[in-house]
Amino acid sequence: MFSEVWLKWLEAVVFPKISGGVLVVDRAPYHLVLTPETAPARSKQRKAEMAAWLESHDVVPQDLESGWKQSRTIAEMKAVAD
């Protein structure tokens, strides 16, 4: 099973049967479809990669001074990403 097949099955078979109901799924790999835009920051990213991720997702706090990439630790950046 992979996500594309699972999503098609959901649309064709499951959704018509549960109108007005709730569907609960676990975190099986094929249930998760991550794109570069929706993927969370990885904990093993290097500092420069983490800073770039924050900027690309527009989550850099406005109160950070210029040069924040050098002055912040990766743990602080990860906390913002989370």
N, CA, C and O atoms as a CHARMM CRD file, in Angstrom:
* protein
*
  328
    1    1 MET  N      0.86100  -1.18400   0.00000 PROA 1      0.00000
    2    1 MET  CA     0.00000   0.00000   0.00000 PROA 1      0.00000
    3    1 MET  C      0.89600   1.23400   0.00000 PROA 1      0.00000
    4    1 MET  O      1.93600   1.25200   0.65800 PROA 1      0.00000
    5    2 PHE  N      0.49600   2.24900  -0.73000 PROA 2      0.00000
    6    2 PHE  CA     1.17700   3.53500  -0.68600 PROA 2      0.00000
    7    2 PHE  C      0.12500   4.62600  -0.76900 PROA 2      0.00000
    8    2 PHE  O     -1.02800   4.35800  -1.10500 PROA 2      0.00000
    9    3 SER  N      0.51400   5.83800  -0.46800 PROA 3      0.00000
   10    3 SER  CA    -0.44400   6.91200  -0.23000 PROA 3      0.00000
   11    3 SER  C     -1.37200   7.19400  -1.40400 PROA 3      0.00000
   12    3 SER  O     -2.55300   7.46900  -1.19300 PROA 3      0.00000
   13    4 GLU  N     -0.87600   7.13400  -2.61900 PROA 4      0.00000
   14    4 GLU  CA    -1.73200   7.44700  -3.76800 PROA 4      0.00000
   15    4 GLU  C     -2.89100   6.45700  -3.87200 PROA 4      0.00000
   16    4 GLU  O     -4.03300   6.86300  -4.08700 PROA 4      0.00000
   17    5 VAL  N     -2.60900   5.16700  -3.72100 PROA 5      0.00000
   18    5 VAL  CA    -3.65700   4.14100  -3.78100 PROA 5      0.00000
   19    5 VAL  C     -4.61000   4.29700  -2.59700 PROA 5      0.00000
   20    5 VAL  O     -5.82600   4.19700  -2.75600 PROA 5      0.00000
   21    6 TRP  N     -4.05800   4.54000  -1.42100 PROA 6      0.00000
   22    6 TRP  CA    -4.87900   4.68800  -0.21900 PROA 6      0.00000
   23    6 TRP  C     -5.83700   5.86700  -0.34100 PROA 6      0.00000
   24    6 TRP  O     -7.01000   5.75200   0.01400 PROA 6      0.00000
   25    7 LEU  N     -5.34500   7.00800  -0.84400 PROA 7      0.00000
   26    7 LEU  CA    -6.19600   8.18800  -1.01200 PROA 7      0.00000
   27    7 LEU  C     -7.31700   7.93700  -2.02400 PROA 7      0.00000
   28    7 LEU  O     -8.45200   8.36500  -1.81600 PROA 7      0.00000
   29    8 LYS  N     -6.99700   7.24500  -3.11500 PROA 8      0.00000
   30    8 LYS  CA    -8.03400   6.92400  -4.10500 PROA 8      0.00000
   31    8 LYS  C     -9.08600   6.00600  -3.49000 PROA 8      0.00000
   32    8 LYS  O    -10.28000   6.18500  -3.73300 PROA 8      0.00000
   33    9 TRP  N     -8.65800   5.02900  -2.69900 PROA 9      0.00000
   34    9 TRP  CA    -9.58400   4.11200  -2.03100 PROA 9      0.00000
   35    9 TRP  C    -10.48000   4.87600  -1.05600 PROA 9      0.00000
   36    9 TRP  O    -11.68300   4.62400  -0.99000 PROA 9      0.00000
   37   10 LEU  N     -9.89300   5.81000  -0.29900 PROA 10     0.00000
   38   10 LEU  CA   -10.68800   6.62400   0.62200 PROA 10     0.00000
   39   10 LEU  C    -11.78800   7.38000  -0.11700 PROA 10     0.00000
   40   10 LEU  O    -12.95100   7.36300   0.28600 PROA 10     0.00000
   41   11 GLU  N    -11.40200   8.04000  -1.20000 PROA 11     0.00000
   42   11 GLU  CA   -12.37200   8.83400  -1.95200 PROA 11     0.00000
   43   11 GLU  C    -13.46800   7.98300  -2.58100 PROA 11     0.00000
   44   11 GLU  O    -14.63500   8.37400  -2.58500 PROA 11     0.00000
   45   12 ALA  N    -13.09700   6.82800  -3.10900 PROA 12     0.00000
   46   12 ALA  CA   -14.05800   6.00200  -3.83200 PROA 12     0.00000
   47   12 ALA  C    -14.92800   5.13600  -2.92900 PROA 12     0.00000
   48   12 ALA  O    -16.11200   4.94800  -3.20700 PROA 12     0.00000
   49   13 VAL  N    -14.35500   4.60900  -1.85500 PROA 13     0.00000
   50   13 VAL  CA   -15.06800   3.61400  -1.04700 PROA 13     0.00000
   51   13 VAL  C    -15.49000   4.13500   0.32500 PROA 13     0.00000
   52   13 VAL  O    -16.64200   3.96600   0.72700 PROA 13     0.00000
   53   14 VAL  N    -14.57600   4.75900   1.03400 PROA 14     0.00000
   54   14 VAL  CA   -14.82900   5.10200   2.43500 PROA 14     0.00000
   55   14 VAL  C    -15.66000   6.37100   2.58800 PROA 14     0.00000
   56   14 VAL  O    -16.67900   6.35700   3.28000 PROA 14     0.00000
   57   15 PHE  N    -15.24800   7.45900   1.96100 PROA 15     0.00000
   58   15 PHE  CA   -15.95400   8.72900   2.13900 PROA 15     0.00000
   59   15 PHE  C    -17.45400   8.65200   1.83400 PROA 15     0.00000
   60   15 PHE  O    -18.24800   9.21800   2.58500 PROA 15     0.00000
   61   16 PRO  N    -17.86700   7.97500   0.76200 PROA 16     0.00000
   62   16 PRO  CA   -19.31200   7.89300   0.51500 PROA 16     0.00000
   63   16 PRO  C    -20.08600   7.18600   1.63900 PROA 16     0.00000
   64   16 PRO  O    -21.27200   7.45000   1.83400 PROA 16     0.00000
   65   17 LYS  N    -19.42500   6.30100   2.36500 PROA 17     0.00000
   66   17 LYS  CA   -20.09600   5.53500   3.41800 PROA 17     0.00000
   67   17 LYS  C    -20.14800   6.25900   4.75600 PROA 17     0.00000
   68   17 LYS  O    -20.96500   5.91000   5.60800 PROA 17     0.00000
   69   18 ILE  N    -19.29900   7.25300   4.95900 PROA 18     0.00000
   70   18 ILE  CA   -19.23800   7.89300   6.28400 PROA 18     0.00000
   71   18 ILE  C    -19.67900   9.34400   6.26400 PROA 18     0.00000
   72   18 ILE  O    -19.21700  10.13400   7.08700 PROA 18     0.00000
   73   19 SER  N    -20.53900   9.70800   5.36600 PROA 19     0.00000
   74   19 SER  CA   -20.95900  11.10900   5.31000 PROA 19     0.00000
   75   19 SER  C    -21.50400  11.54000   6.67200 PROA 19     0.00000
   76   19 SER  O    -22.37300  10.88600   7.24900 PROA 19     0.00000
   77   20 GLY  N    -20.98500  12.63300   7.15800 PROA 20     0.00000
   78   20 GLY  CA   -21.38700  13.13300   8.46600 PROA 20     0.00000
   79   20 GLY  C    -20.68700  12.45000   9.62100 PROA 20     0.00000
   80   20 GLY  O    -20.94700  12.78000  10.77800 PROA 20     0.00000
   81   21 GLY  N    -19.81400  11.51800   9.33900 PROA 21     0.00000
   82   21 GLY  CA   -19.10800  10.79500  10.39300 PROA 21     0.00000
   83   21 GLY  C    -17.68800  11.29200  10.55100 PROA 21     0.00000
   84   21 GLY  O    -17.29700  12.31600   9.99200 PROA 21     0.00000
   85   22 VAL  N    -16.92900  10.54200  11.32300 PROA 22     0.00000
   86   22 VAL  CA   -15.53900  10.89600  11.59300 PROA 22     0.00000
   87   22 VAL  C    -14.66800   9.70900  11.23200 PROA 22     0.00000
   88   22 VAL  O    -14.99600   8.56900  11.55900 PROA 22     0.00000
   89   23 LEU  N    -13.57500   9.97000  10.56900 PROA 23     0.00000
   90   23 LEU  CA   -12.61300   8.93900  10.20700 PROA 23     0.00000
   91   23 LEU  C    -11.33500   9.19000  10.99600 PROA 23     0.00000
   92   23 LEU  O    -10.76700  10.28100  10.94200 PROA 23     0.00000
   93   24 VAL  N    -10.89200   8.19100  11.71800 PROA 24     0.00000
   94   24 VAL  CA    -9.66100   8.30100  12.50000 PROA 24     0.00000
   95   24 VAL  C     -8.65100   7.34900  11.88800 PROA 24     0.00000
   96   24 VAL  O     -8.92900   6.16200  11.71600 PROA 24     0.00000
   97   25 VAL  N     -7.47400   7.87300  11.55800 PROA 25     0.00000
   98   25 VAL  CA    -6.41600   7.04600  10.97200 PROA 25     0.00000
   99   25 VAL  C     -5.16800   7.14900  11.83200 PROA 25     0.00000
  100   25 VAL  O     -4.96100   8.13400  12.54100 PROA 25     0.00000
  101   26 ASP  N     -4.34700   6.11900  11.75800 PROA 26     0.00000
  102   26 ASP  CA    -3.08800   6.16400  12.49600 PROA 26     0.00000
  103   26 ASP  C     -2.02200   6.81800  11.62100 PROA 26     0.00000
  104   26 ASP  O     -2.33800   7.36700  10.56500 PROA 26     0.00000
  105   27 ARG  N     -0.79600   6.76300  12.04200 PROA 27     0.00000
  106   27 ARG  CA     0.27400   7.44100  11.31100 PROA 27     0.00000
  107   27 ARG  C      1.09500   6.46600  10.46700 PROA 27     0.00000
  108   27 ARG  O      2.32100   6.55800  10.41300 PROA 27     0.00000
  109   28 ALA  N      0.41200   5.54300   9.81900 PROA 28     0.00000
  110   28 ALA  CA     1.10200   4.63500   8.90700 PROA 28     0.00000
  111   28 ALA  C      1.74700   5.45900   7.79000 PROA 28     0.00000
  112   28 ALA  O      1.21000   6.49100   7.39000 PROA 28     0.00000
  113   29 PRO  N      2.88400   5.01000   7.29500 PROA 29     0.00000
  114   29 PRO  CA     3.57600   5.80400   6.27100 PROA 29     0.00000
  115   29 PRO  C      2.70600   6.16400   5.07400 PROA 29     0.00000
  116   29 PRO  O      2.83500   7.25900   4.52600 PROA 29     0.00000
  117   30 TYR  N      1.82500   5.26300   4.66100 PROA 30     0.00000
  118   30 TYR  CA     1.00000   5.56900   3.49400 PROA 30     0.00000
  119   30 TYR  C     -0.15800   6.50400   3.82700 PROA 30     0.00000
  120   30 TYR  O     -0.84700   6.97200   2.92000 PROA 30     0.00000
  121   31 HSD  N     -0.38800   6.78600   5.11500 PROA 31     0.00000
  122   31 HSD  CA    -1.39400   7.76600   5.50200 PROA 31     0.00000
  123   31 HSD  C     -0.84800   9.18200   5.42900 PROA 31     0.00000
  124   31 HSD  O     -1.61000  10.14700   5.37800 PROA 31     0.00000
  125   32 LEU  N      0.44800   9.30300   5.42500 PROA 32     0.00000
  126   32 LEU  CA     1.09400  10.61800   5.44500 PROA 32     0.00000
  127   32 LEU  C      1.65600  10.95100   4.07200 PROA 32     0.00000
  128   32 LEU  O      2.47000  10.20000   3.53500 PROA 32     0.00000
  129   33 VAL  N      1.24100  12.03400   3.51900 PROA 33     0.00000
  130   33 VAL  CA     1.78500  12.50900   2.25800 PROA 33     0.00000
  131   33 VAL  C      2.44700  13.84300   2.56400 PROA 33     0.00000
  132   33 VAL  O      1.77500  14.84800   2.79700 PROA 33     0.00000
  133   34 LEU  N      3.77200  13.83500   2.56000 PROA 34     0.00000
  134   34 LEU  CA     4.50800  15.05000   2.88000 PROA 34     0.00000
  135   34 LEU  C      5.13100  15.62800   1.61900 PROA 34     0.00000
  136   34 LEU  O      5.75400  14.91700   0.83200 PROA 34     0.00000
  137   35 THR  N      4.95600  16.89600   1.44900 PROA 35     0.00000
  138   35 THR  CA     5.59500  17.62300   0.36300 PROA 35     0.00000
  139   35 THR  C      6.63900  18.53500   0.99400 PROA 35     0.00000
  140   35 THR  O      6.64400  18.69600   2.21500 PROA 35     0.00000
  141   36 PRO  N      7.50300  19.12300   0.21900 PROA 36     0.00000
  142   36 PRO  CA     8.47100  20.05100   0.81800 PROA 36     0.00000
  143   36 PRO  C      7.80600  21.18100   1.59800 PROA 36     0.00000
  144   36 PRO  O      8.38200  21.70000   2.55400 PROA 36     0.00000
  145   37 GLU  N      6.59300  21.56400   1.19000 PROA 37     0.00000
  146   37 GLU  CA     5.90100  22.64700   1.87700 PROA 37     0.00000
  147   37 GLU  C      5.27400  22.18900   3.19500 PROA 37     0.00000
  148   37 GLU  O      5.14800  22.98500   4.12600 PROA 37     0.00000
  149   38 THR  N      4.88400  20.92500   3.28300 PROA 38     0.00000
  150   38 THR  CA     4.20100  20.44800   4.48400 PROA 38     0.00000
  151   38 THR  C      5.08100  19.63400   5.41000 PROA 38     0.00000
  152   38 THR  O      4.67200  19.32600   6.53000 PROA 38     0.00000
  153   39 ALA  N      6.26500  19.28200   4.97900 PROA 39     0.00000
  154   39 ALA  CA     7.15600  18.47400   5.81400 PROA 39     0.00000
  155   39 ALA  C      7.65600  19.29000   7.00400 PROA 39     0.00000
  156   39 ALA  O      8.03200  20.45100   6.84200 PROA 39     0.00000
  157   40 PRO  N      7.66300  18.69600   8.19000 PROA 40     0.00000
  158   40 PRO  CA     8.18300  19.42300   9.34700 PROA 40     0.00000
  159   40 PRO  C      9.70100  19.55400   9.27700 PROA 40     0.00000
  160   40 PRO  O     10.36300  18.84800   8.51700 PROA 40     0.00000
  161   41 ALA  N     10.21900  20.43200  10.05000 PROA 41     0.00000
  162   41 ALA  CA    11.67500  20.58200  10.11100 PROA 41     0.00000
  163   41 ALA  C     12.26300  19.31200  10.70300 PROA 41     0.00000
  164   41 ALA  O     11.75500  18.78500  11.69300 PROA 41     0.00000
  165   42 ARG  N     13.31100  18.83500  10.10700 PROA 42     0.00000
  166   42 ARG  CA    13.95400  17.61300  10.61500 PROA 42     0.00000
  167   42 ARG  C     14.86800  17.97900  11.77800 PROA 42     0.00000
  168   42 ARG  O     15.50300  19.03400  11.77300 PROA 42     0.00000
  169   43 SER  N     14.92800  17.11700  12.75200 PROA 43     0.00000
  170   43 SER  CA    15.76000  17.41000  13.91900 PROA 43     0.00000
  171   43 SER  C     17.24300  17.26700  13.60600 PROA 43     0.00000
  172   43 SER  O     18.07500  17.76400  14.36600 PROA 43     0.00000
  173   44 LYS  N     17.59500  16.61000  12.52000 PROA 44     0.00000
  174   44 LYS  CA    18.99700  16.41500  12.18500 PROA 44     0.00000
  175   44 LYS  C     19.50400  17.43500  11.16300 PROA 44     0.00000
  176   44 LYS  O     20.57600  17.25400  10.58500 PROA 44     0.00000
  177   45 GLN  N     18.75000  18.48800  10.94300 PROA 45     0.00000
  178   45 GLN  CA    19.19000  19.51600  10.00500 PROA 45     0.00000
  179   45 GLN  C     20.37100  20.28600  10.58700 PROA 45     0.00000
  180   45 GLN  O     20.51000  20.44200  11.80000 PROA 45     0.00000
  181   46 ARG  N     21.19100  20.74800   9.69800 PROA 46     0.00000
  182   46 ARG  CA    22.27000  21.64300  10.11900 PROA 46     0.00000
  183   46 ARG  C     21.68000  23.01500  10.38900 PROA 46     0.00000
  184   46 ARG  O     20.55700  23.30900   9.98000 PROA 46     0.00000
  185   47 LYS  N     22.43500  23.84700  11.07500 PROA 47     0.00000
  186   47 LYS  CA    21.93800  25.16200  11.47800 PROA 47     0.00000
  187   47 LYS  C     21.50300  25.99600  10.28100 PROA 47     0.00000
  188   47 LYS  O     20.44400  26.62100  10.32400 PROA 47     0.00000
  189   48 ALA  N     22.28800  26.01900   9.22600 PROA 48     0.00000
  190   48 ALA  CA    21.95000  26.80100   8.03700 PROA 48     0.00000
  191   48 ALA  C     20.68100  26.26000   7.38100 PROA 48     0.00000
  192   48 ALA  O     19.85600  27.03400   6.89600 PROA 48     0.00000
  193   49 GLU  N     20.52200  24.93700   7.36300 PROA 49     0.00000
  194   49 GLU  CA    19.31400  24.33700   6.78700 PROA 49     0.00000
  195   49 GLU  C     18.08700  24.69500   7.62000 PROA 49     0.00000
  196   49 GLU  O     17.01800  24.97200   7.07500 PROA 49     0.00000
  197   50 MET  N     18.24600  24.68600   8.94400 PROA 50     0.00000
  198   50 MET  CA    17.13000  25.03200   9.82200 PROA 50     0.00000
  199   50 MET  C     16.72800  26.49500   9.62300 PROA 50     0.00000
  200   50 MET  O     15.53900  26.80900   9.56900 PROA 50     0.00000
  201   51 ALA  N     17.70500  27.38200   9.51500 PROA 51     0.00000
  202   51 ALA  CA    17.41300  28.80300   9.28500 PROA 51     0.00000
  203   51 ALA  C     16.70600  28.98900   7.94900 PROA 51     0.00000
  204   51 ALA  O     15.76400  29.77500   7.85000 PROA 51     0.00000
  205   52 ALA  N     17.14800  28.28000   6.92900 PROA 52     0.00000
  206   52 ALA  CA    16.50300  28.37800   5.61300 PROA 52     0.00000
  207   52 ALA  C     15.08000  27.84700   5.67500 PROA 52     0.00000
  208   52 ALA  O     14.18300  28.40600   5.04300 PROA 52     0.00000
  209   53 TRP  N     14.86000  26.77000   6.43100 PROA 53     0.00000
  210   53 TRP  CA    13.51000  26.21500   6.58400 PROA 53     0.00000
  211   53 TRP  C     12.59200  27.23200   7.25600 PROA 53     0.00000
  212   53 TRP  O     11.45700  27.43000   6.82200 PROA 53     0.00000
  213   54 LEU  N     13.08200  27.87300   8.31100 PROA 54     0.00000
  214   54 LEU  CA    12.28500  28.89400   9.00300 PROA 54     0.00000
  215   54 LEU  C     11.90800  30.02600   8.06200 PROA 54     0.00000
  216   54 LEU  O     10.76400  30.48000   8.05300 PROA 54     0.00000
  217   55 GLU  N     12.87100  30.48200   7.27100 PROA 55     0.00000
  218   55 GLU  CA    12.60100  31.57200   6.33800 PROA 55     0.00000
  219   55 GLU  C     11.62400  31.13500   5.24800 PROA 55     0.00000
  220   55 GLU  O     10.72700  31.89700   4.88800 PROA 55     0.00000
  221   56 SER  N     11.78300  29.93300   4.72400 PROA 56     0.00000
  222   56 SER  CA    10.91300  29.48200   3.63100 PROA 56     0.00000
  223   56 SER  C      9.47400  29.27700   4.09500 PROA 56     0.00000
  224   56 SER  O      8.54400  29.37600   3.29500 PROA 56     0.00000
  225   57 HSD  N      9.28500  28.99100   5.38700 PROA 57     0.00000
  226   57 HSD  CA     7.93800  28.81300   5.92700 PROA 57     0.00000
  227   57 HSD  C      7.43000  30.08100   6.61200 PROA 57     0.00000
  228   57 HSD  O      6.37000  30.08100   7.23900 PROA 57     0.00000
  229   58 ASP  N      8.20300  31.15900   6.48300 PROA 58     0.00000
  230   58 ASP  CA     7.82300  32.47500   7.00500 PROA 58     0.00000
  231   58 ASP  C      7.44800  32.42800   8.48700 PROA 58     0.00000
  232   58 ASP  O      6.42600  32.97400   8.90200 PROA 58     0.00000
  233   59 VAL  N      8.30100  31.76200   9.27500 PROA 59     0.00000
  234   59 VAL  CA     8.04900  31.66200  10.71400 PROA 59     0.00000
  235   59 VAL  C      9.17300  32.27900  11.53600 PROA 59     0.00000
  236   59 VAL  O      9.30900  31.98500  12.72400 PROA 59     0.00000
  237   60 VAL  N      9.96900  33.12500  10.91600 PROA 60     0.00000
  238   60 VAL  CA    11.02600  33.81700  11.65800 PROA 60     0.00000
  239   60 VAL  C     10.35900  34.91900  12.47000 PROA 60     0.00000
  240   60 VAL  O      9.70700  35.79400  11.89800 PROA 60     0.00000
  241   61 PRO  N     10.50900  34.89400  13.79100 PROA 61     0.00000
  242   61 PRO  CA     9.89100  35.94900  14.60500 PROA 61     0.00000
  243   61 PRO  C     10.38400  37.33300  14.18900 PROA 61     0.00000
  244   61 PRO  O     11.56300  37.52000  13.88900 PROA 61     0.00000
  245   62 GLN  N      9.47600  38.28900  14.17500 PROA 62     0.00000
  246   62 GLN  CA     9.79900  39.64300  13.73100 PROA 62     0.00000
  247   62 GLN  C     10.77200  40.35800  14.67300 PROA 62     0.00000
  248   62 GLN  O     11.48200  41.27300  14.25600 PROA 62     0.00000
  249   63 ASP  N     10.80600  39.94100  15.94400 PROA 63     0.00000
  250   63 ASP  CA    11.65100  40.63800  16.90500 PROA 63     0.00000
  251   63 ASP  C     13.11400  40.18800  16.87000 PROA 63     0.00000
  252   63 ASP  O     13.91900  40.66800  17.66900 PROA 63     0.00000
  253   64 LEU  N     13.47000  39.28200  15.96600 PROA 64     0.00000
  254   64 LEU  CA    14.86000  38.84000  15.89800 PROA 64     0.00000
  255   64 LEU  C     15.72000  39.90900  15.23400 PROA 64     0.00000
  256   64 LEU  O     15.33400  40.52100  14.23800 PROA 64     0.00000
  257   65 GLU  N     16.87700  40.10800  15.80900 PROA 65     0.00000
  258   65 GLU  CA    17.80600  41.10400  15.29800 PROA 65     0.00000
  259   65 GLU  C     18.45700  40.59500  14.01400 PROA 65     0.00000
  260   65 GLU  O     18.40400  39.40300  13.71200 PROA 65     0.00000
  261   66 SER  N     19.06900  41.50400  13.26700 PROA 66     0.00000
  262   66 SER  CA    19.80800  41.05200  12.09400 PROA 66     0.00000
  263   66 SER  C     20.98000  40.20400  12.59000 PROA 66     0.00000
  264   66 SER  O     21.54500  40.47500  13.64900 PROA 66     0.00000
  265   67 GLY  N     21.32600  39.21800  11.84800 PROA 67     0.00000
  266   67 GLY  CA    22.36900  38.29400  12.27700 PROA 67     0.00000
  267   67 GLY  C     21.84300  37.21000  13.19500 PROA 67     0.00000
  268   67 GLY  O     22.62000  36.54000  13.87400 PROA 67     0.00000
  269   68 TRP  N     20.51700  37.03000  13.22200 PROA 68     0.00000
  270   68 TRP  CA    19.91200  36.02800  14.11000 PROA 68     0.00000
  271   68 TRP  C     20.38000  34.62200  13.80200 PROA 68     0.00000
  272   68 TRP  O     20.41100  33.77100  14.69200 PROA 68     0.00000
  273   69 LYS  N     20.74600  34.36100  12.55100 PROA 69     0.00000
  274   69 LYS  CA    21.18300  33.01200  12.17900 PROA 69     0.00000
  275   69 LYS  C     22.44600  32.60500  12.94000 PROA 69     0.00000
  276   69 LYS  O     22.61800  31.43900  13.29400 PROA 69     0.00000
  277   70 GLN  N     23.32400  33.57500  13.18500 PROA 70     0.00000
  278   70 GLN  CA    24.56300  33.27100  13.89800 PROA 70     0.00000
  279   70 GLN  C     24.36600  33.27900  15.41200 PROA 70     0.00000
  280   70 GLN  O     25.02300  32.52500  16.12900 PROA 70     0.00000
  281   71 SER  N     23.45900  34.13300  15.90000 PROA 71     0.00000
  282   71 SER  CA    23.32700  34.29100  17.34300 PROA 71     0.00000
  283   71 SER  C     22.41800  33.24900  17.99000 PROA 71     0.00000
  284   71 SER  O     22.49600  33.04200  19.20100 PROA 71     0.00000
  285   72 ARG  N     21.56800  32.59500  17.22200 PROA 72     0.00000
  286   72 ARG  CA    20.64000  31.60800  17.78000 PROA 72     0.00000
  287   72 ARG  C     21.22600  30.21100  17.68800 PROA 72     0.00000
  288   72 ARG  O     21.95100  29.89000  16.74700 PROA 72     0.00000
  289   73 THR  N     20.91000  29.39300  18.66400 PROA 73     0.00000
  290   73 THR  CA    21.34600  27.99500  18.61600 PROA 73     0.00000
  291   73 THR  C     20.35600  27.20800  17.78400 PROA 73     0.00000
  292   73 THR  O     19.24000  27.66500  17.53700 PROA 73     0.00000
  293   74 ILE  N     20.75900  26.03000  17.35300 PROA 74     0.00000
  294   74 ILE  CA    19.85700  25.19700  16.57400 PROA 74     0.00000
  295   74 ILE  C     18.66800  24.76300  17.43700 PROA 74     0.00000
  296   74 ILE  O     17.56600  24.58200  16.91900 PROA 74     0.00000
  297   75 ALA  N     18.87900  24.59600  18.73500 PROA 75     0.00000
  298   75 ALA  CA    17.77400  24.23100  19.62500 PROA 75     0.00000
  299   75 ALA  C     16.72600  25.34400  19.68100 PROA 75     0.00000
  300   75 ALA  O     15.52600  25.06800  19.69800 PROA 75     0.00000
  301   76 GLU  N     17.17600  26.59500  19.71000 PROA 76     0.00000
  302   76 GLU  CA    16.23800  27.71800  19.70200 PROA 76     0.00000
  303   76 GLU  C     15.46800  27.77200  18.38400 PROA 76     0.00000
  304   76 GLU  O     14.26500  28.03300  18.36700 PROA 76     0.00000
  305   77 MET  N     16.17500  27.52200  17.28000 PROA 77     0.00000
  306   77 MET  CA    15.51300  27.50900  15.98400 PROA 77     0.00000
  307   77 MET  C     14.49600  26.37700  15.89600 PROA 77     0.00000
  308   77 MET  O     13.40200  26.55600  15.36000 PROA 77     0.00000
  309   78 LYS  N     14.86200  25.21500  16.42300 PROA 78     0.00000
  310   78 LYS  CA    13.94800  24.06500  16.41800 PROA 78     0.00000
  311   78 LYS  C     12.70500  24.37100  17.23100 PROA 78     0.00000
  312   78 LYS  O     11.60300  23.97800  16.84700 PROA 78     0.00000
  313   79 ALA  N     12.86200  25.06600  18.34600 PROA 79     0.00000
  314   79 ALA  CA    11.70200  25.43100  19.17100 PROA 79     0.00000
  315   79 ALA  C     10.73900  26.33400  18.40100 PROA 79     0.00000
  316   79 ALA  O      9.52300  26.20300  18.53400 PROA 79     0.00000
  317   80 VAL  N     11.28300  27.25000  17.59700 PROA 80     0.00000
  318   80 VAL  CA    10.43300  28.11300  16.77300 PROA 80     0.00000
  319   80 VAL  C      9.73200  27.27800  15.70700 PROA 80     0.00000
  320   80 VAL  O      8.55000  27.48200  15.43000 PROA 80     0.00000
  321   81 ALA  N     10.45800  26.34300  15.11400 PROA 81     0.00000
  322   81 ALA  CA     9.88800  25.48800  14.05400 PROA 81     0.00000
  323   81 ALA  C      8.76900  24.61800  14.60600 PROA 81     0.00000
  324   81 ALA  O      7.75800  24.39300  13.94000 PROA 81     0.00000
  325   82 ASP  N      8.95600  24.13600  15.81400 PROA 82     0.00000
  326   82 ASP  CA     7.92200  23.27400  16.41800 PROA 82     0.00000
  327   82 ASP  C      6.68200  24.06400  16.71100 PROA 82     0.00000
  328   82 ASP  O      5.70500  23.51300  17.21800 PROA 82     0.00000
